Amino acid sequence: MINLHWVILLPIILGTIVKLISIKTAKKIMVLFQSALLISATMIFIEVRKNGTVLENIGGWPDTIGITLRADLLASVMVLLTCFLFLAMIIFVHNKNYADHLFFFLFLSLESLIIGIFLSNDLFNIFVLIEAATLIITVLIMYKKANVAIYDGMMYLLINVVAMSFFLMGLGMLYKKIGVLDFYALETALSQVKDPQSLILPYAFMITAVSLKAALMPLFSWLPKAHGTPSAPSVVSAILSGLYVKTGIYVFLRLQIAFSPLIDTSELFVILGLITAIVGFILALAQKDIKLLLAYSTVSQIGVIMIGINLDNPMAYWGGLYHLMNHAIFKSTLFLTAGMIISEYQTRNLAEINGVFKHMPAVGVATILSILGIIGAPLFNGSISKYLIASGSSGTWIESGLILVNLGTIIVFIKYGQLLFGSSGKKETADSDILEKAVVLTLSMLCFLGGIFGSELIAILFNVKLTVDRLSYSIKILLFIGSIFLGILIYRGLFKKTNRLAFITSFELGFNEICLSITLFFAFMVAYLKLTL
């Protein structure tokens, strides 16, 4: 069995070592190393799958005193996903000019920190890792030194520093009250607390910060700036939107489990998830910049995930976790293909891009497959996860809300899909890099395989057997077909010629407004907990 700490340390060690050799050789070494790291992550997952949670106490200290790493089934799956996506990204940038020693050092360091967040069993260690990741992501956003990217990077840094200050305040108050920050010890200690009111402030402080990291309504304003900034490398946008935002959801899950004996806010976060999903697709529909459209659609899909994991239903919960995995695949693909399209057409304006399918066939195929995944088309990965979430909400008003959200997603990607058709105005087929095409085609095929073998993958990844009822799935297919036709009618009638939501893009929250929204969210959480506990 691979020691957990080496899985965290090795990427950053390699990122340091490769600075000593030529970049051409370093790229080859990194592909081999990342492949080996993926194999190691697979071995850890198999070990956890067979024998249960793996704990590692760094330095041999007792529990709750030293640094403890924990690989349970969820953590090991997230580490596996992380290693796989970083391997794909390293192959994708193999021939990119900007991919120099410094870029790979930062990129591999970010991988180390993300893996550390998933494996850490201590809230303070998670705080430190997130703060370090924030600094590295800021540099990666600003990497090409464009003016807009520098502004967006600084906004991302300052907003996250404010949010994590809330998290640190909550940690301090919790430690003073309980005396431990280790998740296992915390769950035990919290179950013995008799007065839930005494935990309102620490919980509200921490959940406010985590809600911002997860990009929940109304704390998502930073996400488009970070994920959609004009000059950020497409692999950075893909990792941030496909993977890193999931660390917020992951920490949210851990906090909810720890506090569940005393504080249950699942109903509230189901509602916030639905609001986030609706607002996300409305804002996505208002965009003409293809990267911003994809960034806002990420906000919408995060809302869907939050609905799933907070509904008091096993099918919805596992559907939410599976959708988390699916979103990482199809959104990474969409951001990578968007980067290739922008590079070829030299514009991000959706209205100025046409004929991608004819001019860039591989990119067109990958884009279509990933769009079919995100809109939940039958036989694609999104259809399975959305079916499970909808089944878990059957008979409630949430079910209707999910239908509305998926209709909104369909309209957004009918709009986005316009770039695939028409005439590109270019006579020859684009000469895209073969490694880039191989990566996006592989990822997009996973959108299809994740649908065909959805039940089997869930059983393998989460050790849960969920059956898809053919009758109810057939009804969902009919509903999807109806949504497609309705979506086309709505798009053609309201948005094709004139973007009736364009005025929304003029409203942009500045740093002060975002800080105010963080404070108001915290105040709302305190008031809500005071009234419900």
C-alpha positions as CSV (number, residue, x, y, z in Angstrom):
1,M,0.0,0.0,0.0
2,I,1.3,3.5,-1.0
3,N,1.8,5.8,2.0
4,L,-0.8,8.6,1.7
5,H,1.6,11.4,2.4
6,W,3.7,10.5,-0.6
7,V,0.7,10.9,-2.9
8,I,0.5,14.4,-1.6
9,L,4.2,15.3,-1.6
10,L,5.4,13.7,-4.8
11,P,3.8,16.1,-7.3
12,I,5.3,19.2,-5.7
13,I,8.7,17.4,-5.3
14,L,8.7,16.6,-9.0
15,G,7.6,20.1,-9.9
16,T,10.8,21.3,-8.1
17,I,13.1,18.7,-9.7
18,V,12.0,19.3,-13.3
19,K,13.3,22.9,-13.0
20,L,16.8,21.4,-13.2
21,I,16.3,19.7,-16.6
22,S,15.3,20.8,-20.1
23,I,11.6,21.5,-20.5
24,K,11.3,19.0,-23.4
25,T,12.6,16.2,-21.2
26,A,10.7,17.4,-18.2
27,K,7.4,17.1,-20.1
28,K,8.0,13.5,-20.9
29,I,9.0,12.7,-17.3
30,M,5.9,14.4,-16.0
31,V,3.6,12.3,-18.2
32,L,5.3,9.1,-17.0
33,F,5.2,10.4,-13.4
34,Q,1.5,11.4,-13.6
35,S,0.7,8.0,-15.0
36,A,2.4,6.3,-12.1
37,L,0.6,8.6,-9.7
38,L,-2.7,7.6,-11.2
39,I,-1.8,3.9,-10.7
40,S,-0.9,4.7,-7.1
41,A,-4.2,6.4,-6.6
42,T,-6.0,3.4,-8.1
43,M,-4.1,1.1,-5.7
44,I,-5.2,3.3,-2.7
45,F,-8.8,3.2,-4.0
46,I,-8.7,-0.6,-4.3
47,E,-7.3,-1.0,-0.8
48,V,-10.0,1.3,0.6
49,R,-12.7,-0.6,-1.4
50,K,-11.6,-3.9,-0.1
51,N,-10.6,-3.2,3.5
52,G,-12.2,0.1,4.5
53,T,-10.9,3.5,5.5
54,V,-7.1,3.9,5.6
55,L,-5.7,6.2,8.3
56,E,-2.1,7.5,8.5
57,N,-0.7,9.4,11.4
58,I,2.2,11.5,10.3
59,G,5.2,11.2,12.7
60,G,3.5,8.5,14.8
61,W,1.7,11.0,17.0
62,P,-1.6,9.9,18.6
63,D,-4.9,10.8,17.0
64,T,-6.1,14.5,17.3
65,I,-2.5,15.6,18.1
66,G,-0.5,15.1,15.0
67,I,-1.4,15.4,11.3
68,T,-3.8,12.5,10.3
69,L,-4.6,11.6,6.8
70,R,-7.7,9.7,6.0
71,A,-8.6,7.9,2.8
72,D,-12.2,6.7,2.9
73,L,-14.2,5.7,-0.1
74,L,-15.2,9.3,-1.1
75,A,-11.7,10.7,-0.5
76,S,-10.0,8.0,-2.5
77,V,-12.5,8.5,-5.4
78,M,-11.7,12.2,-5.4
79,V,-8.0,11.6,-5.4
80,L,-8.4,9.2,-8.3
81,L,-10.4,11.8,-10.2
82,T,-7.7,14.4,-9.4
83,C,-4.8,12.3,-10.7
84,F,-6.7,11.4,-13.8
85,L,-7.7,14.9,-14.7
86,F,-4.2,16.3,-14.1
87,L,-2.7,13.6,-16.3
88,A,-5.1,14.6,-19.0
89,M,-4.2,18.3,-18.6
90,I,-0.4,17.6,-18.6
91,I,-0.8,15.7,-21.9
92,F,-3.0,18.5,-23.3
93,V,-0.4,21.3,-22.7
94,H,2.6,19.1,-23.8
95,N,3.2,21.3,-26.9
96,K,2.1,24.6,-25.5
97,N,4.7,27.4,-25.4
98,Y,3.5,28.8,-22.1
99,A,4.0,25.5,-20.4
100,D,7.4,26.2,-19.0
101,H,9.2,25.1,-15.8
102,L,7.4,27.7,-13.6
103,F,4.0,26.7,-15.0
104,F,4.5,23.0,-14.3
105,F,5.8,23.8,-10.8
106,L,2.7,25.8,-10.0
107,F,0.4,23.3,-11.7
108,L,1.8,20.2,-9.9
109,S,1.9,22.1,-6.6
110,L,-1.8,22.8,-7.0
111,E,-2.3,19.0,-7.6
112,S,-0.5,18.3,-4.3
113,L,-2.7,20.8,-2.4
114,I,-6.0,19.4,-3.9
115,I,-5.0,15.9,-3.0
116,G,-4.1,17.1,0.5
117,I,-7.5,18.7,0.9
118,F,-9.2,15.4,0.0
119,L,-7.0,13.3,2.3
120,S,-6.7,15.6,5.3
121,N,-8.7,14.7,8.4
122,D,-8.1,18.0,10.3
123,L,-10.0,21.2,9.7
124,F,-7.0,23.4,10.4
125,N,-4.8,21.5,7.9
126,I,-7.6,22.0,5.3
127,F,-7.6,25.7,6.0
128,V,-3.8,25.9,5.4
129,L,-4.0,23.9,2.2
130,I,-6.9,26.0,0.8
131,E,-5.0,29.2,1.6
132,A,-1.9,27.9,-0.2
133,A,-4.0,26.7,-3.2
134,T,-5.6,30.2,-3.3
135,L,-2.1,31.8,-3.8
136,I,-1.1,29.3,-6.5
137,I,-4.4,29.7,-8.4
138,T,-4.1,33.5,-8.3
139,V,-0.7,33.2,-10.0
140,L,-2.0,30.7,-12.6
141,I,-5.0,33.0,-13.4
142,M,-2.5,35.9,-13.9
143,Y,0.1,33.7,-15.7
144,K,-0.1,35.4,-19.1
145,K,0.1,38.9,-17.4
146,A,-2.9,40.4,-19.3
147,N,-4.4,43.4,-17.5
148,V,-7.9,41.8,-17.1
149,A,-6.3,38.6,-15.8
150,I,-4.3,40.5,-13.2
151,Y,-7.5,42.2,-12.0
152,D,-9.4,39.0,-11.9
153,G,-6.6,37.2,-10.1
154,M,-6.4,39.9,-7.5
155,M,-10.1,39.9,-7.0
156,Y,-10.0,36.1,-6.6
157,L,-7.2,36.4,-4.0
158,L,-8.8,39.1,-1.9
159,I,-12.3,37.6,-1.9
160,N,-11.0,34.2,-0.8
161,V,-8.8,35.7,1.9
162,V,-11.9,37.4,3.3
163,A,-13.9,34.2,3.1
164,M,-11.2,32.1,4.7
165,S,-10.9,34.6,7.5
166,F,-14.4,33.7,8.4
167,F,-13.4,30.0,8.3
168,L,-10.5,30.7,10.6
169,M,-12.7,32.6,13.0
170,G,-15.1,29.6,13.1
171,L,-12.2,27.2,13.7
172,G,-10.9,29.3,16.6
173,M,-14.3,29.4,18.3
174,L,-14.9,25.7,17.6
175,Y,-11.5,24.7,19.1
176,K,-12.1,26.8,22.2
177,K,-15.5,25.1,22.7
178,I,-14.5,21.5,21.8
179,G,-10.7,21.3,22.0
180,V,-10.3,19.2,18.8
181,L,-10.4,19.8,15.0
182,D,-9.8,16.2,13.8
183,F,-13.0,15.1,12.0
184,Y,-13.4,11.8,13.8
185,A,-12.8,13.3,17.2
186,L,-15.0,16.3,16.3
187,E,-17.9,14.0,15.4
188,T,-17.6,12.3,18.8
189,A,-17.2,15.5,20.8
190,L,-20.1,17.3,19.0
191,S,-22.4,14.4,19.7
192,Q,-21.9,15.0,23.4
193,V,-22.7,18.8,23.3
194,K,-26.0,19.4,25.0
195,D,-26.6,23.0,23.8
196,P,-26.7,23.4,20.0
197,Q,-27.0,27.2,20.4
198,S,-23.4,27.4,21.6
199,L,-22.2,26.2,18.1
200,I,-24.2,28.6,16.0
201,L,-21.4,31.1,15.5
202,P,-18.6,28.7,14.7
203,Y,-20.8,26.7,12.3
204,A,-22.1,29.9,10.6
205,F,-18.6,31.3,10.2
206,M,-17.3,28.1,8.6
207,I,-20.3,27.3,6.5
208,T,-20.2,30.8,5.0
209,A,-16.6,30.4,3.9
210,V,-17.3,26.9,2.5
211,S,-20.5,28.1,0.7
212,L,-18.3,30.7,-1.1
213,K,-15.7,28.1,-2.0
214,A,-18.5,25.9,-3.4
215,A,-20.0,29.0,-5.3
216,L,-23.4,28.9,-3.8
217,M,-26.0,31.7,-4.3
218,P,-25.3,34.6,-3.5
219,L,-21.5,33.9,-3.0
220,F,-20.6,32.8,-6.5
221,S,-19.6,36.2,-8.1
222,W,-15.9,35.4,-7.9
223,L,-16.2,32.2,-9.9
224,P,-16.7,33.7,-13.4
225,K,-13.9,36.1,-12.8
226,A,-11.5,33.2,-11.9
227,H,-12.7,30.5,-14.4
228,G,-13.5,32.7,-17.3
229,T,-10.8,35.3,-17.3
230,P,-9.7,36.0,-20.9
231,S,-6.0,35.0,-20.9
232,A,-5.9,32.2,-18.3
233,P,-4.7,28.9,-19.9
234,S,-7.6,26.7,-20.8
235,V,-6.2,23.9,-18.6
236,V,-6.4,26.2,-15.6
237,S,-10.0,27.0,-16.3
238,A,-10.7,23.3,-16.8
239,I,-9.2,22.3,-13.5
240,L,-10.8,25.2,-11.6
241,S,-14.3,24.6,-13.0
242,G,-14.0,20.8,-13.3
243,L,-12.2,19.9,-10.1
244,Y,-11.1,22.6,-7.7
245,V,-14.6,24.0,-7.0
246,K,-15.5,20.5,-5.9
247,T,-13.2,20.9,-2.9
248,G,-15.7,23.4,-1.5
249,I,-18.5,20.8,-1.9
250,Y,-16.3,18.1,-0.3
251,V,-15.5,20.2,2.8
252,F,-19.2,21.1,3.0
253,L,-20.0,17.4,3.1
254,R,-17.5,16.8,5.8
255,L,-18.7,19.7,7.9
256,Q,-22.4,18.7,7.6
257,I,-21.5,15.1,8.7
258,A,-19.6,16.4,11.7
259,F,-22.3,18.8,12.8
260,S,-25.2,16.5,12.0
261,P,-25.9,15.4,15.6
262,L,-26.7,19.0,16.5
263,I,-27.2,21.1,13.4
264,D,-29.2,20.1,10.3
265,T,-29.4,22.7,7.6
266,S,-30.0,20.2,4.7
267,E,-33.4,21.7,3.9
268,L,-32.0,25.2,3.6
269,F,-29.2,24.1,1.3
270,V,-31.7,22.2,-0.9
271,I,-33.4,25.5,-1.4
272,L,-30.2,27.4,-1.9
273,G,-29.0,24.8,-4.3
274,L,-32.2,25.2,-6.4
275,I,-31.9,29.0,-6.4
276,T,-28.2,28.7,-7.4
277,A,-29.1,26.4,-10.2
278,I,-31.7,28.7,-11.6
279,V,-29.7,31.9,-11.3
280,G,-26.7,30.1,-12.8
281,F,-28.4,29.2,-16.0
282,I,-30.1,32.6,-16.4
283,L,-26.7,34.3,-16.1
284,A,-25.2,31.8,-18.5
285,L,-27.9,32.5,-21.0
286,A,-27.1,36.2,-20.8
287,Q,-23.4,35.8,-21.8
288,K,-21.9,36.2,-25.3
289,D,-18.4,35.2,-24.1
290,I,-18.1,31.5,-24.4
291,K,-15.9,31.0,-21.4
292,L,-18.1,33.1,-19.2
293,L,-21.1,31.1,-20.4
294,L,-19.4,27.9,-19.4
295,A,-18.4,29.4,-16.0
296,Y,-21.9,30.4,-15.1
297,S,-23.2,27.0,-16.2
298,T,-20.8,25.6,-13.6
299,V,-22.6,27.6,-11.0
300,S,-25.9,26.1,-12.2
301,Q,-24.6,22.5,-12.0
302,I,-23.2,23.1,-8.6
303,G,-26.7,23.9,-7.5
304,V,-27.9,20.6,-8.9
305,I,-25.2,18.8,-7.0
306,M,-26.1,20.6,-3.8
307,I,-29.7,19.6,-4.2
308,G,-28.7,15.9,-4.6
309,I,-26.4,15.7,-1.6
310,N,-28.8,17.5,0.7
311,L,-32.0,15.7,-0.1
312,D,-32.8,13.2,2.6
313,N,-32.8,10.3,0.1
314,P,-30.0,7.8,-0.7
315,M,-30.7,7.8,-4.5
316,A,-30.5,11.6,-4.6
317,Y,-27.3,11.6,-2.5
318,W,-25.4,9.1,-4.6
319,G,-26.8,10.8,-7.7
320,G,-25.4,14.1,-6.4
321,L,-22.0,12.5,-5.9
322,Y,-22.0,10.9,-9.3
323,H,-23.0,14.2,-10.9
324,L,-20.0,15.8,-9.1
325,M,-17.8,13.2,-11.0
326,N,-19.7,13.7,-14.2
327,H,-19.5,17.5,-14.1
328,A,-15.7,17.2,-13.7
329,I,-15.5,15.3,-16.9
330,F,-17.9,17.2,-19.2
331,K,-17.0,20.6,-17.9
332,S,-13.3,20.0,-18.2
333,T,-13.9,18.9,-21.8
334,L,-15.9,22.0,-22.6
335,F,-13.3,24.4,-21.2
336,L,-10.5,22.6,-23.1
337,T,-12.4,22.6,-26.4
338,A,-13.4,26.3,-25.8
339,G,-9.7,27.1,-25.4
340,M,-8.9,25.4,-28.7
341,I,-11.8,27.2,-30.4
342,I,-10.7,30.6,-29.1
343,S,-7.1,29.9,-30.2
344,E,-8.2,29.0,-33.7
345,Y,-10.9,31.8,-34.2
346,Q,-9.1,34.5,-32.1
347,T,-12.3,35.5,-30.5
348,R,-14.4,34.6,-27.5
349,N,-17.6,36.1,-28.9
350,L,-20.2,33.4,-29.5
351,A,-21.7,35.3,-32.4
352,E,-18.4,35.5,-34.2
353,I,-17.7,31.7,-34.1
354,N,-19.4,29.4,-36.7
355,G,-18.7,26.1,-38.4
356,V,-16.6,24.5,-35.7
357,F,-17.8,21.0,-36.5
358,K,-16.7,21.4,-40.2
359,H,-13.5,23.4,-39.5
360,M,-12.4,21.5,-36.4
361,P,-14.1,18.0,-36.6
362,A,-12.5,16.4,-33.5
363,V,-13.3,19.5,-31.4
364,G,-16.8,19.5,-32.7
365,V,-17.3,15.8,-31.8
366,A,-15.9,16.3,-28.3
367,T,-18.1,19.4,-27.8
368,I,-21.2,17.6,-28.9
369,L,-20.6,14.6,-26.6
370,S,-19.9,16.8,-23.6
371,I,-23.0,19.0,-24.3
372,L,-25.1,15.8,-24.4
373,G,-23.6,14.9,-21.1
374,I,-24.3,18.2,-19.3
375,I,-27.9,18.4,-20.6
376,G,-28.6,14.9,-19.4
377,A,-29.3,13.3,-22.9
378,P,-30.3,9.6,-22.7
379,L,-27.4,7.2,-22.5
380,F,-25.0,9.9,-21.4
381,N,-23.5,10.3,-17.9
382,G,-25.5,13.4,-16.9
383,S,-28.8,11.5,-17.6
384,I,-27.9,8.9,-15.0
385,S,-26.9,11.3,-12.2
386,K,-29.8,13.6,-12.9
387,Y,-32.2,10.7,-13.0
388,L,-31.1,9.5,-9.6
389,I,-31.4,13.0,-8.1
390,A,-34.9,13.5,-9.7
391,S,-35.9,10.0,-8.4
392,G,-34.9,11.0,-4.9
393,S,-37.0,14.1,-5.1
394,S,-40.0,12.3,-6.7
395,G,-43.4,13.7,-5.5
396,T,-41.9,16.9,-4.1
397,W,-41.8,20.5,-5.5
398,I,-38.0,20.0,-6.0
399,E,-38.8,17.6,-8.8
400,S,-40.5,20.4,-10.7
401,G,-37.6,22.7,-9.9
402,L,-35.1,20.2,-11.4
403,I,-37.2,20.0,-14.6
404,L,-37.0,23.8,-14.9
405,V,-33.2,23.8,-14.2
406,N,-32.6,21.1,-16.9
407,L,-34.8,23.1,-19.4
408,G,-32.6,26.1,-18.6
409,T,-29.4,24.1,-19.2
410,I,-30.8,22.8,-22.5
411,I,-31.5,26.4,-23.7
412,V,-28.0,27.6,-22.6
413,F,-26.4,24.8,-24.6
414,I,-28.7,25.2,-27.6
415,K,-27.2,28.8,-27.6
416,Y,-23.7,27.5,-27.1
417,G,-24.1,24.8,-29.7
418,Q,-24.7,27.4,-32.5
419,L,-20.9,27.7,-32.8
420,L,-20.8,24.2,-34.2
421,F,-22.8,24.9,-37.3
422,G,-22.8,27.2,-40.3
423,S,-19.8,28.3,-42.3
424,S,-16.5,29.1,-40.6
425,G,-15.3,31.2,-43.5
426,K,-12.1,29.2,-43.5
427,K,-11.3,26.9,-46.5
428,E,-9.1,24.4,-44.8
429,T,-9.6,22.1,-41.8
430,A,-7.8,23.5,-38.7
431,D,-4.4,21.9,-37.9
432,S,-5.1,21.2,-34.2
433,D,-2.5,19.5,-32.0
434,I,-2.9,15.7,-32.0
435,L,-2.4,15.5,-28.2
436,E,-5.1,18.1,-27.6
437,K,-7.5,16.3,-29.9
438,A,-6.7,12.9,-28.2
439,V,-7.4,14.4,-24.7
440,V,-10.7,16.0,-25.5
441,L,-12.0,13.0,-27.5
442,T,-11.0,10.7,-24.7
443,L,-12.7,12.8,-22.0
444,S,-15.8,13.3,-24.2
445,M,-16.1,9.5,-24.7
446,L,-16.2,9.1,-21.0
447,C,-19.4,11.2,-21.0
448,F,-21.0,8.4,-23.1
449,L,-19.4,5.5,-21.3
450,G,-20.5,7.1,-17.9
451,G,-24.0,6.8,-19.1
452,I,-24.0,3.4,-20.6
453,F,-22.2,1.9,-17.6
454,G,-23.6,4.4,-15.0
455,S,-25.0,1.9,-12.5
456,E,-21.9,-0.3,-12.7
457,L,-19.6,2.7,-12.2
458,I,-21.6,3.9,-9.2
459,A,-21.3,0.3,-7.7
460,I,-17.5,0.3,-8.3
461,L,-16.8,3.8,-7.1
462,F,-19.1,4.1,-4.1
463,N,-19.9,0.4,-3.3
464,V,-23.6,1.1,-3.7
465,K,-26.0,-0.8,-6.0
466,L,-28.6,1.4,-7.5
467,T,-30.9,0.1,-10.2
468,V,-32.3,2.3,-12.9
469,D,-36.0,1.5,-13.3
470,R,-36.7,1.1,-17.1
471,L,-40.2,2.5,-16.9
472,S,-39.3,5.6,-14.9
473,Y,-36.2,6.2,-17.0
474,S,-38.3,5.9,-20.2
475,I,-40.6,8.6,-18.8
476,K,-37.5,10.8,-18.1
477,I,-36.5,10.3,-21.7
478,L,-39.8,11.5,-23.0
479,L,-39.6,14.4,-20.6
480,F,-36.1,15.2,-22.0
481,I,-37.4,15.0,-25.6
482,G,-40.2,17.4,-24.7
483,S,-37.7,19.7,-23.0
484,I,-35.5,19.8,-26.1
485,F,-38.4,20.8,-28.3
486,L,-39.6,23.4,-25.7
487,G,-36.0,24.7,-25.3
488,I,-35.6,25.2,-29.1
489,L,-38.9,27.1,-29.2
490,I,-38.0,29.3,-26.3
491,Y,-34.5,30.0,-27.7
492,R,-35.7,30.8,-31.2
493,G,-38.6,32.9,-29.9
494,L,-36.8,34.9,-27.2
495,F,-33.0,34.7,-27.5
496,K,-31.8,33.8,-31.1
497,K,-32.2,37.3,-32.6
498,T,-32.0,39.4,-29.5
499,N,-30.5,38.5,-26.2
500,R,-33.2,39.7,-23.8
501,L,-31.0,39.1,-20.8
502,A,-28.0,41.1,-22.0
503,F,-28.8,43.8,-19.5
504,I,-27.8,41.5,-16.7
505,T,-24.2,41.5,-17.7
506,S,-23.9,45.2,-16.9
507,F,-24.5,44.4,-13.2
508,E,-21.1,43.3,-11.8
509,L,-20.4,43.1,-8.1
510,G,-17.2,44.8,-7.0
511,F,-15.0,43.8,-4.1
512,N,-17.0,45.8,-1.6
513,E,-20.3,44.4,-2.8
514,I,-19.0,40.8,-2.6
515,C,-17.7,41.4,0.9
516,L,-21.2,42.7,1.8
517,S,-22.8,39.6,0.4
518,I,-20.5,37.4,2.5
519,T,-21.4,39.3,5.6
520,L,-25.2,39.2,4.8
521,F,-25.0,35.5,4.2
522,F,-23.3,35.0,7.6
523,A,-25.9,37.1,9.3
524,F,-28.7,35.1,7.5
525,M,-27.2,31.8,8.7
526,V,-27.0,33.0,12.3
527,A,-30.6,34.2,12.2
528,Y,-31.8,31.0,10.5
529,L,-30.0,28.8,13.1
530,K,-31.3,30.9,16.0
531,L,-34.9,30.4,14.8
532,T,-34.6,26.7,14.0
533,L,-32.5,25.3,16.8
